[in-house]
Amino acid sequence: MQVIGGIVVFGLWGCLLLFQAFAFFEGLDAWFGLGTAASILAFVVAVLAGQLGSFAMIVVAIYGMVHGWGWPWWQAVAVACPLLAIGFLMAGSLGITTVMLRAFRRS
């Protein structure tokens, strides 16, 4: 069962990466007017650039989602930075749990 779960998670992360790559291509087209070949070359350069390239890819992908596809900014950030969105959800749920626990302890 763990193997199947690992395959599913790996597949979902792969689909998310592919989706983000298409958003990056759209962002390059919307922002700089680059075509397909130049976008693929920029993608390869950004991947090889390490963390700075990853940050640039996130920014351009968000721009592509917002200005190319017409998404709201918060949805674009949630898709481009999924771990950040999960972190905010976990922090919010922890805060609500803490408030509820303190409220019920006093009564």
Biopython code that builds the backbone (N, CA, C, O; Angstrom):
import numpy as np
from Bio.PDB.StructureBuilder import StructureBuilder

atoms = [
    (1, "MET", "N", (0.819, -1.195, 0.000)),
    (1, "MET", "CA", (0.000, 0.000, 0.000)),
    (1, "MET", "C", (0.865, 1.261, 0.000)),
    (1, "MET", "O", (0.525, 2.257, -0.639)),
    (2, "GLN", "N", (2.005, 1.207, 0.736)),
    (2, "GLN", "CA", (2.885, 2.365, 0.762)),
    (2, "GLN", "C", (3.499, 2.627, -0.604)),
    (2, "GLN", "O", (3.738, 3.777, -0.973)),
    (3, "VAL", "N", (3.753, 1.572, -1.346)),
    (3, "VAL", "CA", (4.319, 1.735, -2.681)),
    (3, "VAL", "C", (3.316, 2.433, -3.590)),
    (3, "VAL", "O", (3.682, 3.326, -4.354)),
    (4, "ILE", "N", (2.068, 2.031, -3.508)),
    (4, "ILE", "CA", (1.027, 2.655, -4.330)),
    (4, "ILE", "C", (0.857, 4.119, -3.940)),
    (4, "ILE", "O", (0.721, 4.982, -4.808)),
    (5, "GLY", "N", (0.863, 4.401, -2.641)),
    (5, "GLY", "CA", (0.766, 5.792, -2.189)),
    (5, "GLY", "C", (1.940, 6.625, -2.667)),
    (5, "GLY", "O", (1.762, 7.776, -3.065)),
    (6, "GLY", "N", (3.138, 6.058, -2.633)),
    (6, "GLY", "CA", (4.309, 6.771, -3.125)),
    (6, "GLY", "C", (4.218, 7.058, -4.608)),
    (6, "GLY", "O", (4.591, 8.141, -5.060)),
    (7, "ILE", "N", (3.724, 6.095, -5.369)),
    (7, "ILE", "CA", (3.557, 6.297, -6.807)),
    (7, "ILE", "C", (2.530, 7.386, -7.078)),
    (7, "ILE", "O", (2.733, 8.220, -7.961)),
    (8, "VAL", "N", (1.430, 7.390, -6.332)),
    (8, "VAL", "CA", (0.389, 8.409, -6.510)),
    (8, "VAL", "C", (0.933, 9.798, -6.180)),
    (8, "VAL", "O", (0.720, 10.747, -6.935)),
    (9, "VAL", "N", (1.635, 9.915, -5.053)),
    (9, "VAL", "CA", (2.198, 11.215, -4.664)),
    (9, "VAL", "C", (3.225, 11.674, -5.691)),
    (9, "VAL", "O", (3.233, 12.845, -6.073)),
    (10, "PHE", "N", (4.083, 10.778, -6.139)),
    (10, "PHE", "CA", (5.080, 11.118, -7.155)),
    (10, "PHE", "C", (4.397, 11.576, -8.444)),
    (10, "PHE", "O", (4.844, 12.532, -9.076)),
    (11, "GLY", "N", (3.326, 10.904, -8.831)),
    (11, "GLY", "CA", (2.584, 11.294, -10.026)),
    (11, "GLY", "C", (1.925, 12.658, -9.885)),
    (11, "GLY", "O", (1.921, 13.452, -10.825)),
    (12, "LEU", "N", (1.361, 12.929, -8.698)),
    (12, "LEU", "CA", (0.732, 14.232, -8.480)),
    (12, "LEU", "C", (1.756, 15.359, -8.509)),
    (12, "LEU", "O", (1.498, 16.409, -9.098)),
    (13, "TRP", "N", (2.926, 15.157, -7.876)),
    (13, "TRP", "CA", (3.978, 16.177, -7.917)),
    (13, "TRP", "C", (4.485, 16.361, -9.344)),
    (13, "TRP", "O", (4.807, 17.479, -9.744)),
    (14, "GLY", "N", (4.559, 15.278, -10.112)),
    (14, "GLY", "CA", (4.967, 15.384, -11.514)),
    (14, "GLY", "C", (3.976, 16.189, -12.335)),
    (14, "GLY", "O", (4.372, 17.010, -13.162)),
    (15, "CYS", "N", (2.681, 15.956, -12.109)),
    (15, "CYS", "CA", (1.645, 16.734, -12.804)),
    (15, "CYS", "C", (1.707, 18.200, -12.406)),
    (15, "CYS", "O", (1.533, 19.081, -13.248)),
    (16, "LEU", "N", (1.955, 18.466, -11.130)),
    (16, "LEU", "CA", (2.075, 19.851, -10.674)),
    (16, "LEU", "C", (3.272, 20.531, -11.310)),
    (16, "LEU", "O", (3.185, 21.695, -11.701)),
    (17, "LEU", "N", (4.400, 19.819, -11.423)),
    (17, "LEU", "CA", (5.580, 20.371, -12.065)),
    (17, "LEU", "C", (5.315, 20.676, -13.533)),
    (17, "LEU", "O", (5.739, 21.716, -14.037)),
    (18, "LEU", "N", (4.623, 19.783, -14.218)),
    (18, "LEU", "CA", (4.280, 20.007, -15.618)),
    (18, "LEU", "C", (3.351, 21.214, -15.766)),
    (18, "LEU", "O", (3.518, 22.024, -16.678)),
    (19, "PHE", "N", (2.387, 21.326, -14.876)),
    (19, "PHE", "CA", (1.459, 22.453, -14.881)),
    (19, "PHE", "C", (2.212, 23.764, -14.652)),
    (19, "PHE", "O", (1.948, 24.763, -15.321)),
    (20, "GLN", "N", (3.151, 23.756, -13.702)),
    (20, "GLN", "CA", (3.942, 24.951, -13.424)),
    (20, "GLN", "C", (4.839, 25.301, -14.603)),
    (20, "GLN", "O", (5.080, 26.478, -14.868)),
    (21, "ALA", "N", (5.333, 24.297, -15.308)),
    (21, "ALA", "CA", (6.152, 24.557, -16.491)),
    (21, "ALA", "C", (5.326, 25.253, -17.566)),
    (21, "ALA", "O", (5.808, 26.191, -18.202)),
    (22, "PHE", "N", (4.086, 24.807, -17.780)),
    (22, "PHE", "CA", (3.224, 25.469, -18.758)),
    (22, "PHE", "C", (2.900, 26.903, -18.328)),
    (22, "PHE", "O", (2.823, 27.804, -19.164)),
    (23, "ALA", "N", (2.713, 27.108, -17.027)),
    (23, "ALA", "CA", (2.485, 28.466, -16.523)),
    (23, "ALA", "C", (3.731, 29.327, -16.723)),
    (23, "ALA", "O", (3.620, 30.515, -17.029)),
    (24, "PHE", "N", (4.913, 28.737, -16.554)),
    (24, "PHE", "CA", (6.170, 29.449, -16.795)),
    (24, "PHE", "C", (6.278, 29.849, -18.264)),
    (24, "PHE", "O", (6.663, 30.975, -18.577)),
    (25, "PHE", "N", (5.940, 28.929, -19.162)),
    (25, "PHE", "CA", (5.967, 29.255, -20.594)),
    (25, "PHE", "C", (4.984, 30.370, -20.918)),
    (25, "PHE", "O", (5.299, 31.270, -21.697)),
    (26, "GLU", "N", (3.798, 30.317, -20.328)),
    (26, "GLU", "CA", (2.796, 31.370, -20.540)),
    (26, "GLU", "C", (3.280, 32.699, -19.992)),
    (26, "GLU", "O", (3.062, 33.744, -20.605)),
    (27, "GLY", "N", (3.944, 32.664, -18.826)),
    (27, "GLY", "CA", (4.483, 33.893, -18.249)),
    (27, "GLY", "C", (5.570, 34.509, -19.106)),
    (27, "GLY", "O", (5.630, 35.729, -19.256)),
    (28, "LEU", "N", (6.440, 33.663, -19.675)),
    (28, "LEU", "CA", (7.468, 34.185, -20.573)),
    (28, "LEU", "C", (6.850, 34.802, -21.821)),
    (28, "LEU", "O", (7.332, 35.818, -22.322)),
    (29, "ASP", "N", (5.784, 34.185, -22.320)),
    (29, "ASP", "CA", (5.106, 34.730, -23.493)),
    (29, "ASP", "C", (4.393, 36.033, -23.158)),
    (29, "ASP", "O", (4.462, 36.992, -23.926)),
    (30, "ALA", "N", (3.708, 36.075, -22.014)),
    (30, "ALA", "CA", (2.954, 37.278, -21.648)),
    (30, "ALA", "C", (3.870, 38.431, -21.245)),
    (30, "ALA", "O", (3.574, 39.590, -21.534)),
    (31, "TRP", "N", (4.973, 38.120, -20.583)),
    (31, "TRP", "CA", (5.845, 39.156, -20.048)),
    (31, "TRP", "C", (6.870, 39.632, -21.075)),
    (31, "TRP", "O", (7.063, 40.833, -21.262)),
    (32, "PHE", "N", (7.527, 38.670, -21.742)),
    (32, "PHE", "CA", (8.625, 39.008, -22.646)),
    (32, "PHE", "C", (8.316, 38.742, -24.113)),
    (32, "PHE", "O", (9.079, 39.166, -24.981)),
    (33, "GLY", "N", (7.230, 38.058, -24.411)),
    (33, "GLY", "CA", (6.884, 37.749, -25.790)),
    (33, "GLY", "C", (7.748, 36.655, -26.402)),
    (33, "GLY", "O", (7.926, 36.615, -27.619)),
    (34, "LEU", "N", (8.287, 35.766, -25.570)),
    (34, "LEU", "CA", (9.144, 34.690, -26.075)),
    (34, "LEU", "C", (8.303, 33.570, -26.677)),
    (34, "LEU", "O", (7.199, 33.289, -26.210)),
    (35, "GLY", "N", (8.828, 32.943, -27.706)),
    (35, "GLY", "CA", (8.160, 31.815, -28.341)),
    (35, "GLY", "C", (8.463, 30.516, -27.626)),
    (35, "GLY", "O", (9.045, 30.511, -26.541)),
    (36, "THR", "N", (8.068, 29.420, -28.237)),
    (36, "THR", "CA", (8.193, 28.114, -27.606)),
    (36, "THR", "C", (9.650, 27.690, -27.431)),
    (36, "THR", "O", (10.035, 27.263, -26.342)),
    (37, "ALA", "N", (10.457, 27.799, -28.469)),
    (37, "ALA", "CA", (11.847, 27.351, -28.392)),
    (37, "ALA", "C", (12.625, 28.168, -27.365)),
    (37, "ALA", "O", (13.390, 27.609, -26.579)),
    (38, "ALA", "N", (12.436, 29.489, -27.367)),
    (38, "ALA", "CA", (13.128, 30.342, -26.401)),
    (38, "ALA", "C", (12.637, 30.065, -24.985)),
    (38, "ALA", "O", (13.419, 30.142, -24.038)),
    (39, "SER", "N", (11.370, 29.747, -24.828)),
    (39, "SER", "CA", (10.827, 29.437, -23.505)),
    (39, "SER", "C", (11.413, 28.143, -22.957)),
    (39, "SER", "O", (11.725, 28.055, -21.770)),
    (40, "ILE", "N", (11.564, 27.147, -23.811)),
    (40, "ILE", "CA", (12.155, 25.878, -23.372)),
    (40, "ILE", "C", (13.616, 26.091, -22.990)),
    (40, "ILE", "O", (14.087, 25.529, -22.001)),
    (41, "LEU", "N", (14.330, 26.893, -23.760)),
    (41, "LEU", "CA", (15.721, 27.195, -23.434)),
    (41, "LEU", "C", (15.815, 27.949, -22.106)),
    (41, "LEU", "O", (16.685, 27.649, -21.289)),
    (42, "ALA", "N", (14.928, 28.925, -21.884)),
    (42, "ALA", "CA", (14.912, 29.660, -20.616)),
    (42, "ALA", "C", (14.569, 28.733, -19.455)),
    (42, "ALA", "O", (15.104, 28.900, -18.359)),
    (43, "PHE", "N", (13.687, 27.761, -19.676)),
    (43, "PHE", "CA", (13.335, 26.793, -18.646)),
    (43, "PHE", "C", (14.548, 25.955, -18.252)),
    (43, "PHE", "O", (14.801, 25.740, -17.066)),
    (44, "VAL", "N", (15.292, 25.485, -19.240)),
    (44, "VAL", "CA", (16.478, 24.675, -18.968)),
    (44, "VAL", "C", (17.524, 25.501, -18.215)),
    (44, "VAL", "O", (18.135, 25.015, -17.263)),
    (45, "VAL", "N", (17.728, 26.745, -18.642)),
    (45, "VAL", "CA", (18.690, 27.614, -17.963)),
    (45, "VAL", "C", (18.251, 27.867, -16.520)),
    (45, "VAL", "O", (19.082, 27.851, -15.611)),
    (46, "ALA", "N", (16.959, 28.098, -16.302)),
    (46, "ALA", "CA", (16.456, 28.346, -14.945)),
    (46, "ALA", "C", (16.613, 27.112, -14.059)),
    (46, "ALA", "O", (16.938, 27.232, -12.878)),
    (47, "VAL", "N", (16.385, 25.939, -14.619)),
    (47, "VAL", "CA", (16.556, 24.706, -13.840)),
    (47, "VAL", "C", (18.020, 24.514, -13.465)),
    (47, "VAL", "O", (18.324, 24.106, -12.345)),
    (48, "LEU", "N", (18.921, 24.801, -14.386)),
    (48, "LEU", "CA", (20.344, 24.636, -14.122)),
    (48, "LEU", "C", (20.901, 25.719, -13.200)),
    (48, "LEU", "O", (21.980, 25.545, -12.633)),
    (49, "ALA", "N", (20.186, 26.834, -13.039)),
    (49, "ALA", "CA", (20.663, 27.944, -12.205)),
    (49, "ALA", "C", (20.475, 27.683, -10.715)),
    (49, "ALA", "O", (20.987, 28.450, -9.899)),
    (50, "GLY", "N", (19.773, 26.648, -10.340)),
    (50, "GLY", "CA", (19.605, 26.320, -8.926)),
    (50, "GLY", "C", (18.490, 27.116, -8.269)),
    (50, "GLY", "O", (17.425, 27.317, -8.852)),
    (51, "GLN", "N", (18.751, 27.568, -7.038)),
    (51, "GLN", "CA", (17.707, 28.241, -6.258)),
    (51, "GLN", "C", (17.284, 29.565, -6.868)),
    (51, "GLN", "O", (16.100, 29.898, -6.848)),
    (52, "LEU", "N", (18.217, 30.320, -7.406)),
    (52, "LEU", "CA", (17.865, 31.587, -8.036)),
    (52, "LEU", "C", (16.980, 31.356, -9.252)),
    (52, "LEU", "O", (16.036, 32.107, -9.499)),
    (53, "GLY", "N", (17.292, 30.317, -10.004)),
    (53, "GLY", "CA", (16.460, 29.968, -11.147)),
    (53, "GLY", "C", (15.077, 29.499, -10.730)),
    (53, "GLY", "O", (14.087, 29.796, -11.399)),
    (54, "SER", "N", (15.008, 28.764, -9.624)),
    (54, "SER", "CA", (13.706, 28.313, -9.113)),
    (54, "SER", "C", (12.850, 29.496, -8.692)),
    (54, "SER", "O", (11.650, 29.527, -8.964)),
    (55, "PHE", "N", (13.468, 30.476, -8.022)),
    (55, "PHE", "CA", (12.726, 31.661, -7.623)),
    (55, "PHE", "C", (12.226, 32.415, -8.846)),
    (55, "PHE", "O", (11.085, 32.875, -8.870)),
    (56, "ALA", "N", (13.070, 32.544, -9.859)),
    (56, "ALA", "CA", (12.653, 33.223, -11.096)),
    (56, "ALA", "C", (11.513, 32.467, -11.770)),
    (56, "ALA", "O", (10.585, 33.079, -12.298)),
    (57, "MET", "N", (11.583, 31.139, -11.753)),
    (57, "MET", "CA", (10.516, 30.343, -12.350)),
    (57, "MET", "C", (9.193, 30.540, -11.624)),
    (57, "MET", "O", (8.138, 30.603, -12.254)),
    (58, "ILE", "N", (9.249, 30.637, -10.304)),
    (58, "ILE", "CA", (8.026, 30.853, -9.533)),
    (58, "ILE", "C", (7.407, 32.202, -9.870)),
    (58, "ILE", "O", (6.199, 32.302, -10.086)),
    (59, "VAL", "N", (8.238, 33.236, -9.914)),
    (59, "VAL", "CA", (7.739, 34.581, -10.217)),
    (59, "VAL", "C", (7.121, 34.628, -11.611)),
    (59, "VAL", "O", (6.028, 35.167, -11.785)),
    (60, "VAL", "N", (7.807, 34.070, -12.601)),
    (60, "VAL", "CA", (7.302, 34.087, -13.976)),
    (60, "VAL", "C", (6.058, 33.208, -14.103)),
    (60, "VAL", "O", (5.137, 33.560, -14.841)),
    (61, "ALA", "N", (6.008, 32.079, -13.405)),
    (61, "ALA", "CA", (4.820, 31.220, -13.452)),
    (61, "ALA", "C", (3.611, 31.923, -12.838)),
    (61, "ALA", "O", (2.505, 31.829, -13.370)),
    (62, "ILE", "N", (3.813, 32.624, -11.726)),
    (62, "ILE", "CA", (2.710, 33.386, -11.124)),
    (62, "ILE", "C", (2.234, 34.467, -12.091)),
    (62, "ILE", "O", (1.032, 34.673, -12.256)),
    (63, "TYR", "N", (3.174, 35.154, -12.727)),
    (63, "TYR", "CA", (2.811, 36.172, -13.713)),
    (63, "TYR", "C", (2.011, 35.556, -14.866)),
    (63, "TYR", "O", (1.036, 36.142, -15.336)),
    (64, "GLY", "N", (2.430, 34.376, -15.311)),
    (64, "GLY", "CA", (1.712, 33.702, -16.387)),
    (64, "GLY", "C", (0.306, 33.290, -15.993)),
    (64, "GLY", "O", (-0.627, 33.396, -16.789)),
    (65, "MET", "N", (0.155, 32.818, -14.756)),
    (65, "MET", "CA", (-1.179, 32.424, -14.292)),
    (65, "MET", "C", (-2.101, 33.630, -14.142)),
    (65, "MET", "O", (-3.281, 33.569, -14.486)),
    (66, "VAL", "N", (-1.548, 34.725, -13.626)),
    (66, "VAL", "CA", (-2.376, 35.913, -13.380)),
    (66, "VAL", "C", (-2.678, 36.654, -14.675)),
    (66, "VAL", "O", (-3.840, 36.930, -14.974)),
    (67, "HIS", "N", (-1.640, 36.977, -15.447)),
    (67, "HIS", "CA", (-1.836, 37.813, -16.627)),
    (67, "HIS", "C", (-2.119, 37.016, -17.895)),
    (67, "HIS", "O", (-2.775, 37.521, -18.806)),
    (68, "GLY", "N", (-1.637, 35.782, -17.967)),
    (68, "GLY", "CA", (-1.891, 34.969, -19.149)),
    (68, "GLY", "C", (-3.201, 34.208, -19.085)),
    (68, "GLY", "O", (-3.947, 34.145, -20.062)),
    (69, "TRP", "N", (-3.470, 33.633, -17.924)),
    (69, "TRP", "CA", (-4.665, 32.811, -17.767)),
    (69, "TRP", "C", (-5.794, 33.511, -17.032)),
    (69, "TRP", "O", (-6.914, 33.000, -17.002)),
    (70, "GLY", "N", (-5.528, 34.664, -16.442)),
    (70, "GLY", "CA", (-6.577, 35.421, -15.756)),
    (70, "GLY", "C", (-6.952, 34.898, -14.379)),
    (70, "GLY", "O", (-8.080, 35.110, -13.933)),
    (71, "TRP", "N", (-6.045, 34.225, -13.696)),
    (71, "TRP", "CA", (-6.322, 33.714, -12.359)),
    (71, "TRP", "C", (-6.179, 34.829, -11.334)),
    (71, "TRP", "O", (-5.435, 35.781, -11.570)),
    (72, "PRO", "N", (-6.878, 34.735, -10.191)),
    (72, "PRO", "CA", (-6.591, 35.647, -9.075)),
    (72, "PRO", "C", (-5.194, 35.363, -8.529)),
    (72, "PRO", "O", (-4.689, 34.245, -8.627)),
    (73, "TRP", "N", (-4.580, 36.393, -7.952)),
    (73, "TRP", "CA", (-3.188, 36.257, -7.488)),
    (73, "TRP", "C", (-3.034, 35.181, -6.418)),
    (73, "TRP", "O", (-2.027, 34.473, -6.398)),
    (74, "TRP", "N", (-4.022, 35.047, -5.523)),
    (74, "TRP", "CA", (-3.882, 34.109, -4.425)),
    (74, "TRP", "C", (-3.937, 32.663, -4.919)),
    (74, "TRP", "O", (-3.284, 31.793, -4.342)),
    (75, "GLN", "N", (-4.708, 32.392, -5.979)),
    (75, "GLN", "CA", (-4.725, 31.044, -6.538)),
    (75, "GLN", "C", (-3.412, 30.735, -7.247)),
    (75, "GLN", "O", (-2.912, 29.612, -7.181)),
    (76, "ALA", "N", (-2.865, 31.727, -7.917)),
    (76, "ALA", "CA", (-1.590, 31.532, -8.604)),
    (76, "ALA", "C", (-0.471, 31.248, -7.605)),
    (76, "ALA", "O", (0.369, 30.379, -7.840)),
    (77, "VAL", "N", (-0.462, 31.972, -6.503)),
    (77, "VAL", "CA", (0.557, 31.737, -5.477)),
    (77, "VAL", "C", (0.374, 30.360, -4.848)),
    (77, "VAL", "O", (1.355, 29.669, -4.572)),
    (78, "ALA", "N", (-0.862, 29.959, -4.621)),
    (78, "ALA", "CA", (-1.122, 28.649, -4.015)),
    (78, "ALA", "C", (-0.667, 27.506, -4.921)),
    (78, "ALA", "O", (-0.190, 26.483, -4.429)),
    (79, "VAL", "N", (-0.808, 27.666, -6.229)),
    (79, "VAL", "CA", (-0.383, 26.611, -7.151)),
    (79, "VAL", "C", (1.121, 26.663, -7.387)),
    (79, "VAL", "O", (1.762, 25.619, -7.498)),
    (80, "ALA", "N", (1.691, 27.859, -7.466)),
    (80, "ALA", "CA", (3.128, 27.986, -7.731)),
    (80, "ALA", "C", (3.959, 27.648, -6.494)),
    (80, "ALA", "O", (5.091, 27.180, -6.620)),
    (81, "CYS", "N", (3.415, 27.876, -5.318)),
    (81, "CYS", "CA", (4.126, 27.599, -4.053)),
    (81, "CYS", "C", (3.243, 26.714, -3.176)),
    (81, "CYS", "O", (2.735, 27.186, -2.159)),
    (82, "PRO", "N", (3.046, 25.450, -3.535)),
    (82, "PRO", "CA", (2.096, 24.625, -2.783)),
    (82, "PRO", "C", (2.508, 24.375, -1.341)),
    (82, "PRO", "O", (1.644, 24.282, -0.469)),
    (83, "LEU", "N", (3.791, 24.264, -1.065)),
    (83, "LEU", "CA", (4.211, 24.028, 0.317)),
    (83, "LEU", "C", (3.972, 25.251, 1.187)),
    (83, "LEU", "O", (3.708, 25.118, 2.382)),
    (84, "LEU", "N", (4.061, 26.441, 0.603)),
    (84, "LEU", "CA", (3.736, 27.659, 1.338)),
    (84, "LEU", "C", (2.253, 27.678, 1.695)),
    (84, "LEU", "O", (1.885, 28.022, 2.819)),
    (85, "ALA", "N", (1.406, 27.309, 0.740)),
    (85, "ALA", "CA", (-0.033, 27.265, 1.000)),
    (85, "ALA", "C", (-0.367, 26.220, 2.066)),
    (85, "ALA", "O", (-1.194, 26.473, 2.942)),
    (86, "ILE", "N", (0.270, 25.053, 1.998)),
    (86, "ILE", "CA", (0.040, 24.018, 3.005)),
    (86, "ILE", "C", (0.504, 24.498, 4.377)),
    (86, "ILE", "O", (-0.149, 24.224, 5.383)),
    (87, "GLY", "N", (1.629, 25.213, 4.424)),
    (87, "GLY", "CA", (2.128, 25.763, 5.684)),
    (87, "GLY", "C", (1.159, 26.747, 6.308)),
    (87, "GLY", "O", (0.931, 26.720, 7.517)),
    (88, "PHE", "N", (0.578, 27.629, 5.476)),
    (88, "PHE", "CA", (-0.410, 28.575, 5.997)),
    (88, "PHE", "C", (-1.651, 27.853, 6.514)),
    (88, "PHE", "O", (-2.204, 28.232, 7.546)),
    (89, "LEU", "N", (-2.091, 26.814, 5.802)),
    (89, "LEU", "CA", (-3.249, 26.053, 6.266)),
    (89, "LEU", "C", (-2.955, 25.352, 7.595)),
    (89, "LEU", "O", (-3.799, 25.324, 8.491)),
    (90, "MET", "N", (-1.765, 24.793, 7.710)),
    (90, "MET", "CA", (-1.416, 24.112, 8.956)),
    (90, "MET", "C", (-1.286, 25.103, 10.111)),
    (90, "MET", "O", (-1.721, 24.818, 11.227)),
    (91, "ALA", "N", (-0.686, 26.270, 9.845)),
    (91, "ALA", "CA", (-0.553, 27.274, 10.898)),
    (91, "ALA", "C", (-1.922, 27.796, 11.328)),
    (91, "ALA", "O", (-2.157, 28.023, 12.514)),
    (92, "GLY", "N", (-2.815, 27.986, 10.373)),
    (92, "GLY", "CA", (-4.164, 28.440, 10.714)),
    (92, "GLY", "C", (-4.929, 27.414, 11.517)),
    (92, "GLY", "O", (-5.613, 27.754, 12.482)),
    (93, "SER", "N", (-4.814, 26.152, 11.117)),
    (93, "SER", "CA", (-5.520, 25.113, 11.863)),
    (93, "SER", "C", (-4.933, 24.939, 13.261)),
    (93, "SER", "O", (-5.669, 24.664, 14.208)),
    (94, "LEU", "N", (-3.622, 25.095, 13.400)),
    (94, "LEU", "CA", (-3.006, 25.022, 14.724)),
    (94, "LEU", "C", (-3.471, 26.185, 15.603)),
    (94, "LEU", "O", (-3.726, 26.008, 16.794)),
    (95, "GLY", "N", (-3.577, 27.371, 15.009)),
    (95, "GLY", "CA", (-4.065, 28.523, 15.772)),
    (95, "GLY", "C", (-5.500, 28.350, 16.233)),
    (95, "GLY", "O", (-5.833, 28.674, 17.373)),
    (96, "ILE", "N", (-6.345, 27.843, 15.357)),
    (96, "ILE", "CA", (-7.749, 27.613, 15.725)),
    (96, "ILE", "C", (-7.839, 26.546, 16.812)),
    (96, "ILE", "O", (-8.621, 26.677, 17.754)),
    (97, "THR", "N", (-7.034, 25.485, 16.679)),
    (97, "THR", "CA", (-7.034, 24.425, 17.691)),
    (97, "THR", "C", (-6.583, 24.960, 19.043)),
    (97, "THR", "O", (-7.168, 24.621, 20.071)),
    (98, "THR", "N", (-5.546, 25.794, 19.049)),
    (98, "THR", "CA", (-5.051, 26.359, 20.303)),
    (98, "THR", "C", (-6.100, 27.240, 20.966)),
    (98, "THR", "O", (-6.300, 27.165, 22.179)),
    (99, "VAL", "N", (-6.766, 28.068, 20.184)),
    (99, "VAL", "CA", (-7.805, 28.938, 20.739)),
    (99, "VAL", "C", (-8.953, 28.111, 21.307)),
    (99, "VAL", "O", (-9.464, 28.411, 22.385)),
    (100, "MET", "N", (-9.358, 27.070, 20.583)),
    (100, "MET", "CA", (-10.460, 26.232, 21.051)),
    (100, "MET", "C", (-10.072, 25.481, 22.341)),
    (100, "MET", "O", (-10.886, 25.374, 23.258)),
    (101, "LEU", "N", (-8.854, 24.969, 22.413)),
    (101, "LEU", "CA", (-8.408, 24.262, 23.609)),
    (101, "LEU", "C", (-8.383, 25.195, 24.820)),
    (101, "LEU", "O", (-8.810, 24.813, 25.910)),
    (102, "ARG", "N", (-7.891, 26.395, 24.631)),
    (102, "ARG", "CA", (-7.858, 27.361, 25.748)),
    (102, "ARG", "C", (-9.275, 27.759, 26.170)),
    (102, "ARG", "O", (-9.538, 27.952, 27.357)),
    (103, "ALA", "N", (-10.175, 27.881, 25.213)),
    (103, "ALA", "CA", (-11.559, 28.265, 25.532)),
    (103, "ALA", "C", (-12.247, 27.172, 26.335)),
    (103, "ALA", "O", (-12.979, 27.476, 27.277)),
    (104, "PHE", "N", (-12.030, 25.913, 25.987)),
    (104, "PHE", "CA", (-12.703, 24.832, 26.683)),
    (104, "PHE", "C", (-12.049, 24.469, 28.012)),
    (104, "PHE", "O", (-12.708, 23.894, 28.878)),
    (105, "ARG", "N", (-10.766, 24.791, 28.193)),
    (105, "ARG", "CA", (-10.115, 24.531, 29.474)),
    (105, "ARG", "C", (-10.636, 25.457, 30.560)),
    (105, "ARG", "O", (-10.735, 25.061, 31.721)),
    (106, "ARG", "N", (-10.965, 26.669, 30.196)),
    (106, "ARG", "CA", (-11.417, 27.659, 31.188)),
    (106, "ARG", "C", (-12.842, 27.405, 31.644)),
    (106, "ARG", "O", (-13.221, 27.783, 32.752)),
    (107, "SER", "N", (-13.615, 26.782, 30.812)),
    (107, "SER", "CA", (-15.015, 26.606, 31.196)),
    (107, "SER", "C", (-15.269, 25.324, 31.934)),
    (107, "SER", "O", (-16.406, 25.047, 32.318)),
]
sb = StructureBuilder()
sb.init_structure("model")
sb.init_model(0)
sb.init_chain("A")
sb.init_seg("    ")
for serial, (resi, resn, name, xyz) in enumerate(atoms, 1):
    if name == "N":
        sb.init_residue(resn, " ", resi, " ")
    sb.init_atom(name, np.array(xyz, "f"), 0.0, 1.0, " ", f" {name:<3s}", serial, name[0])
structure = sb.get_structure()
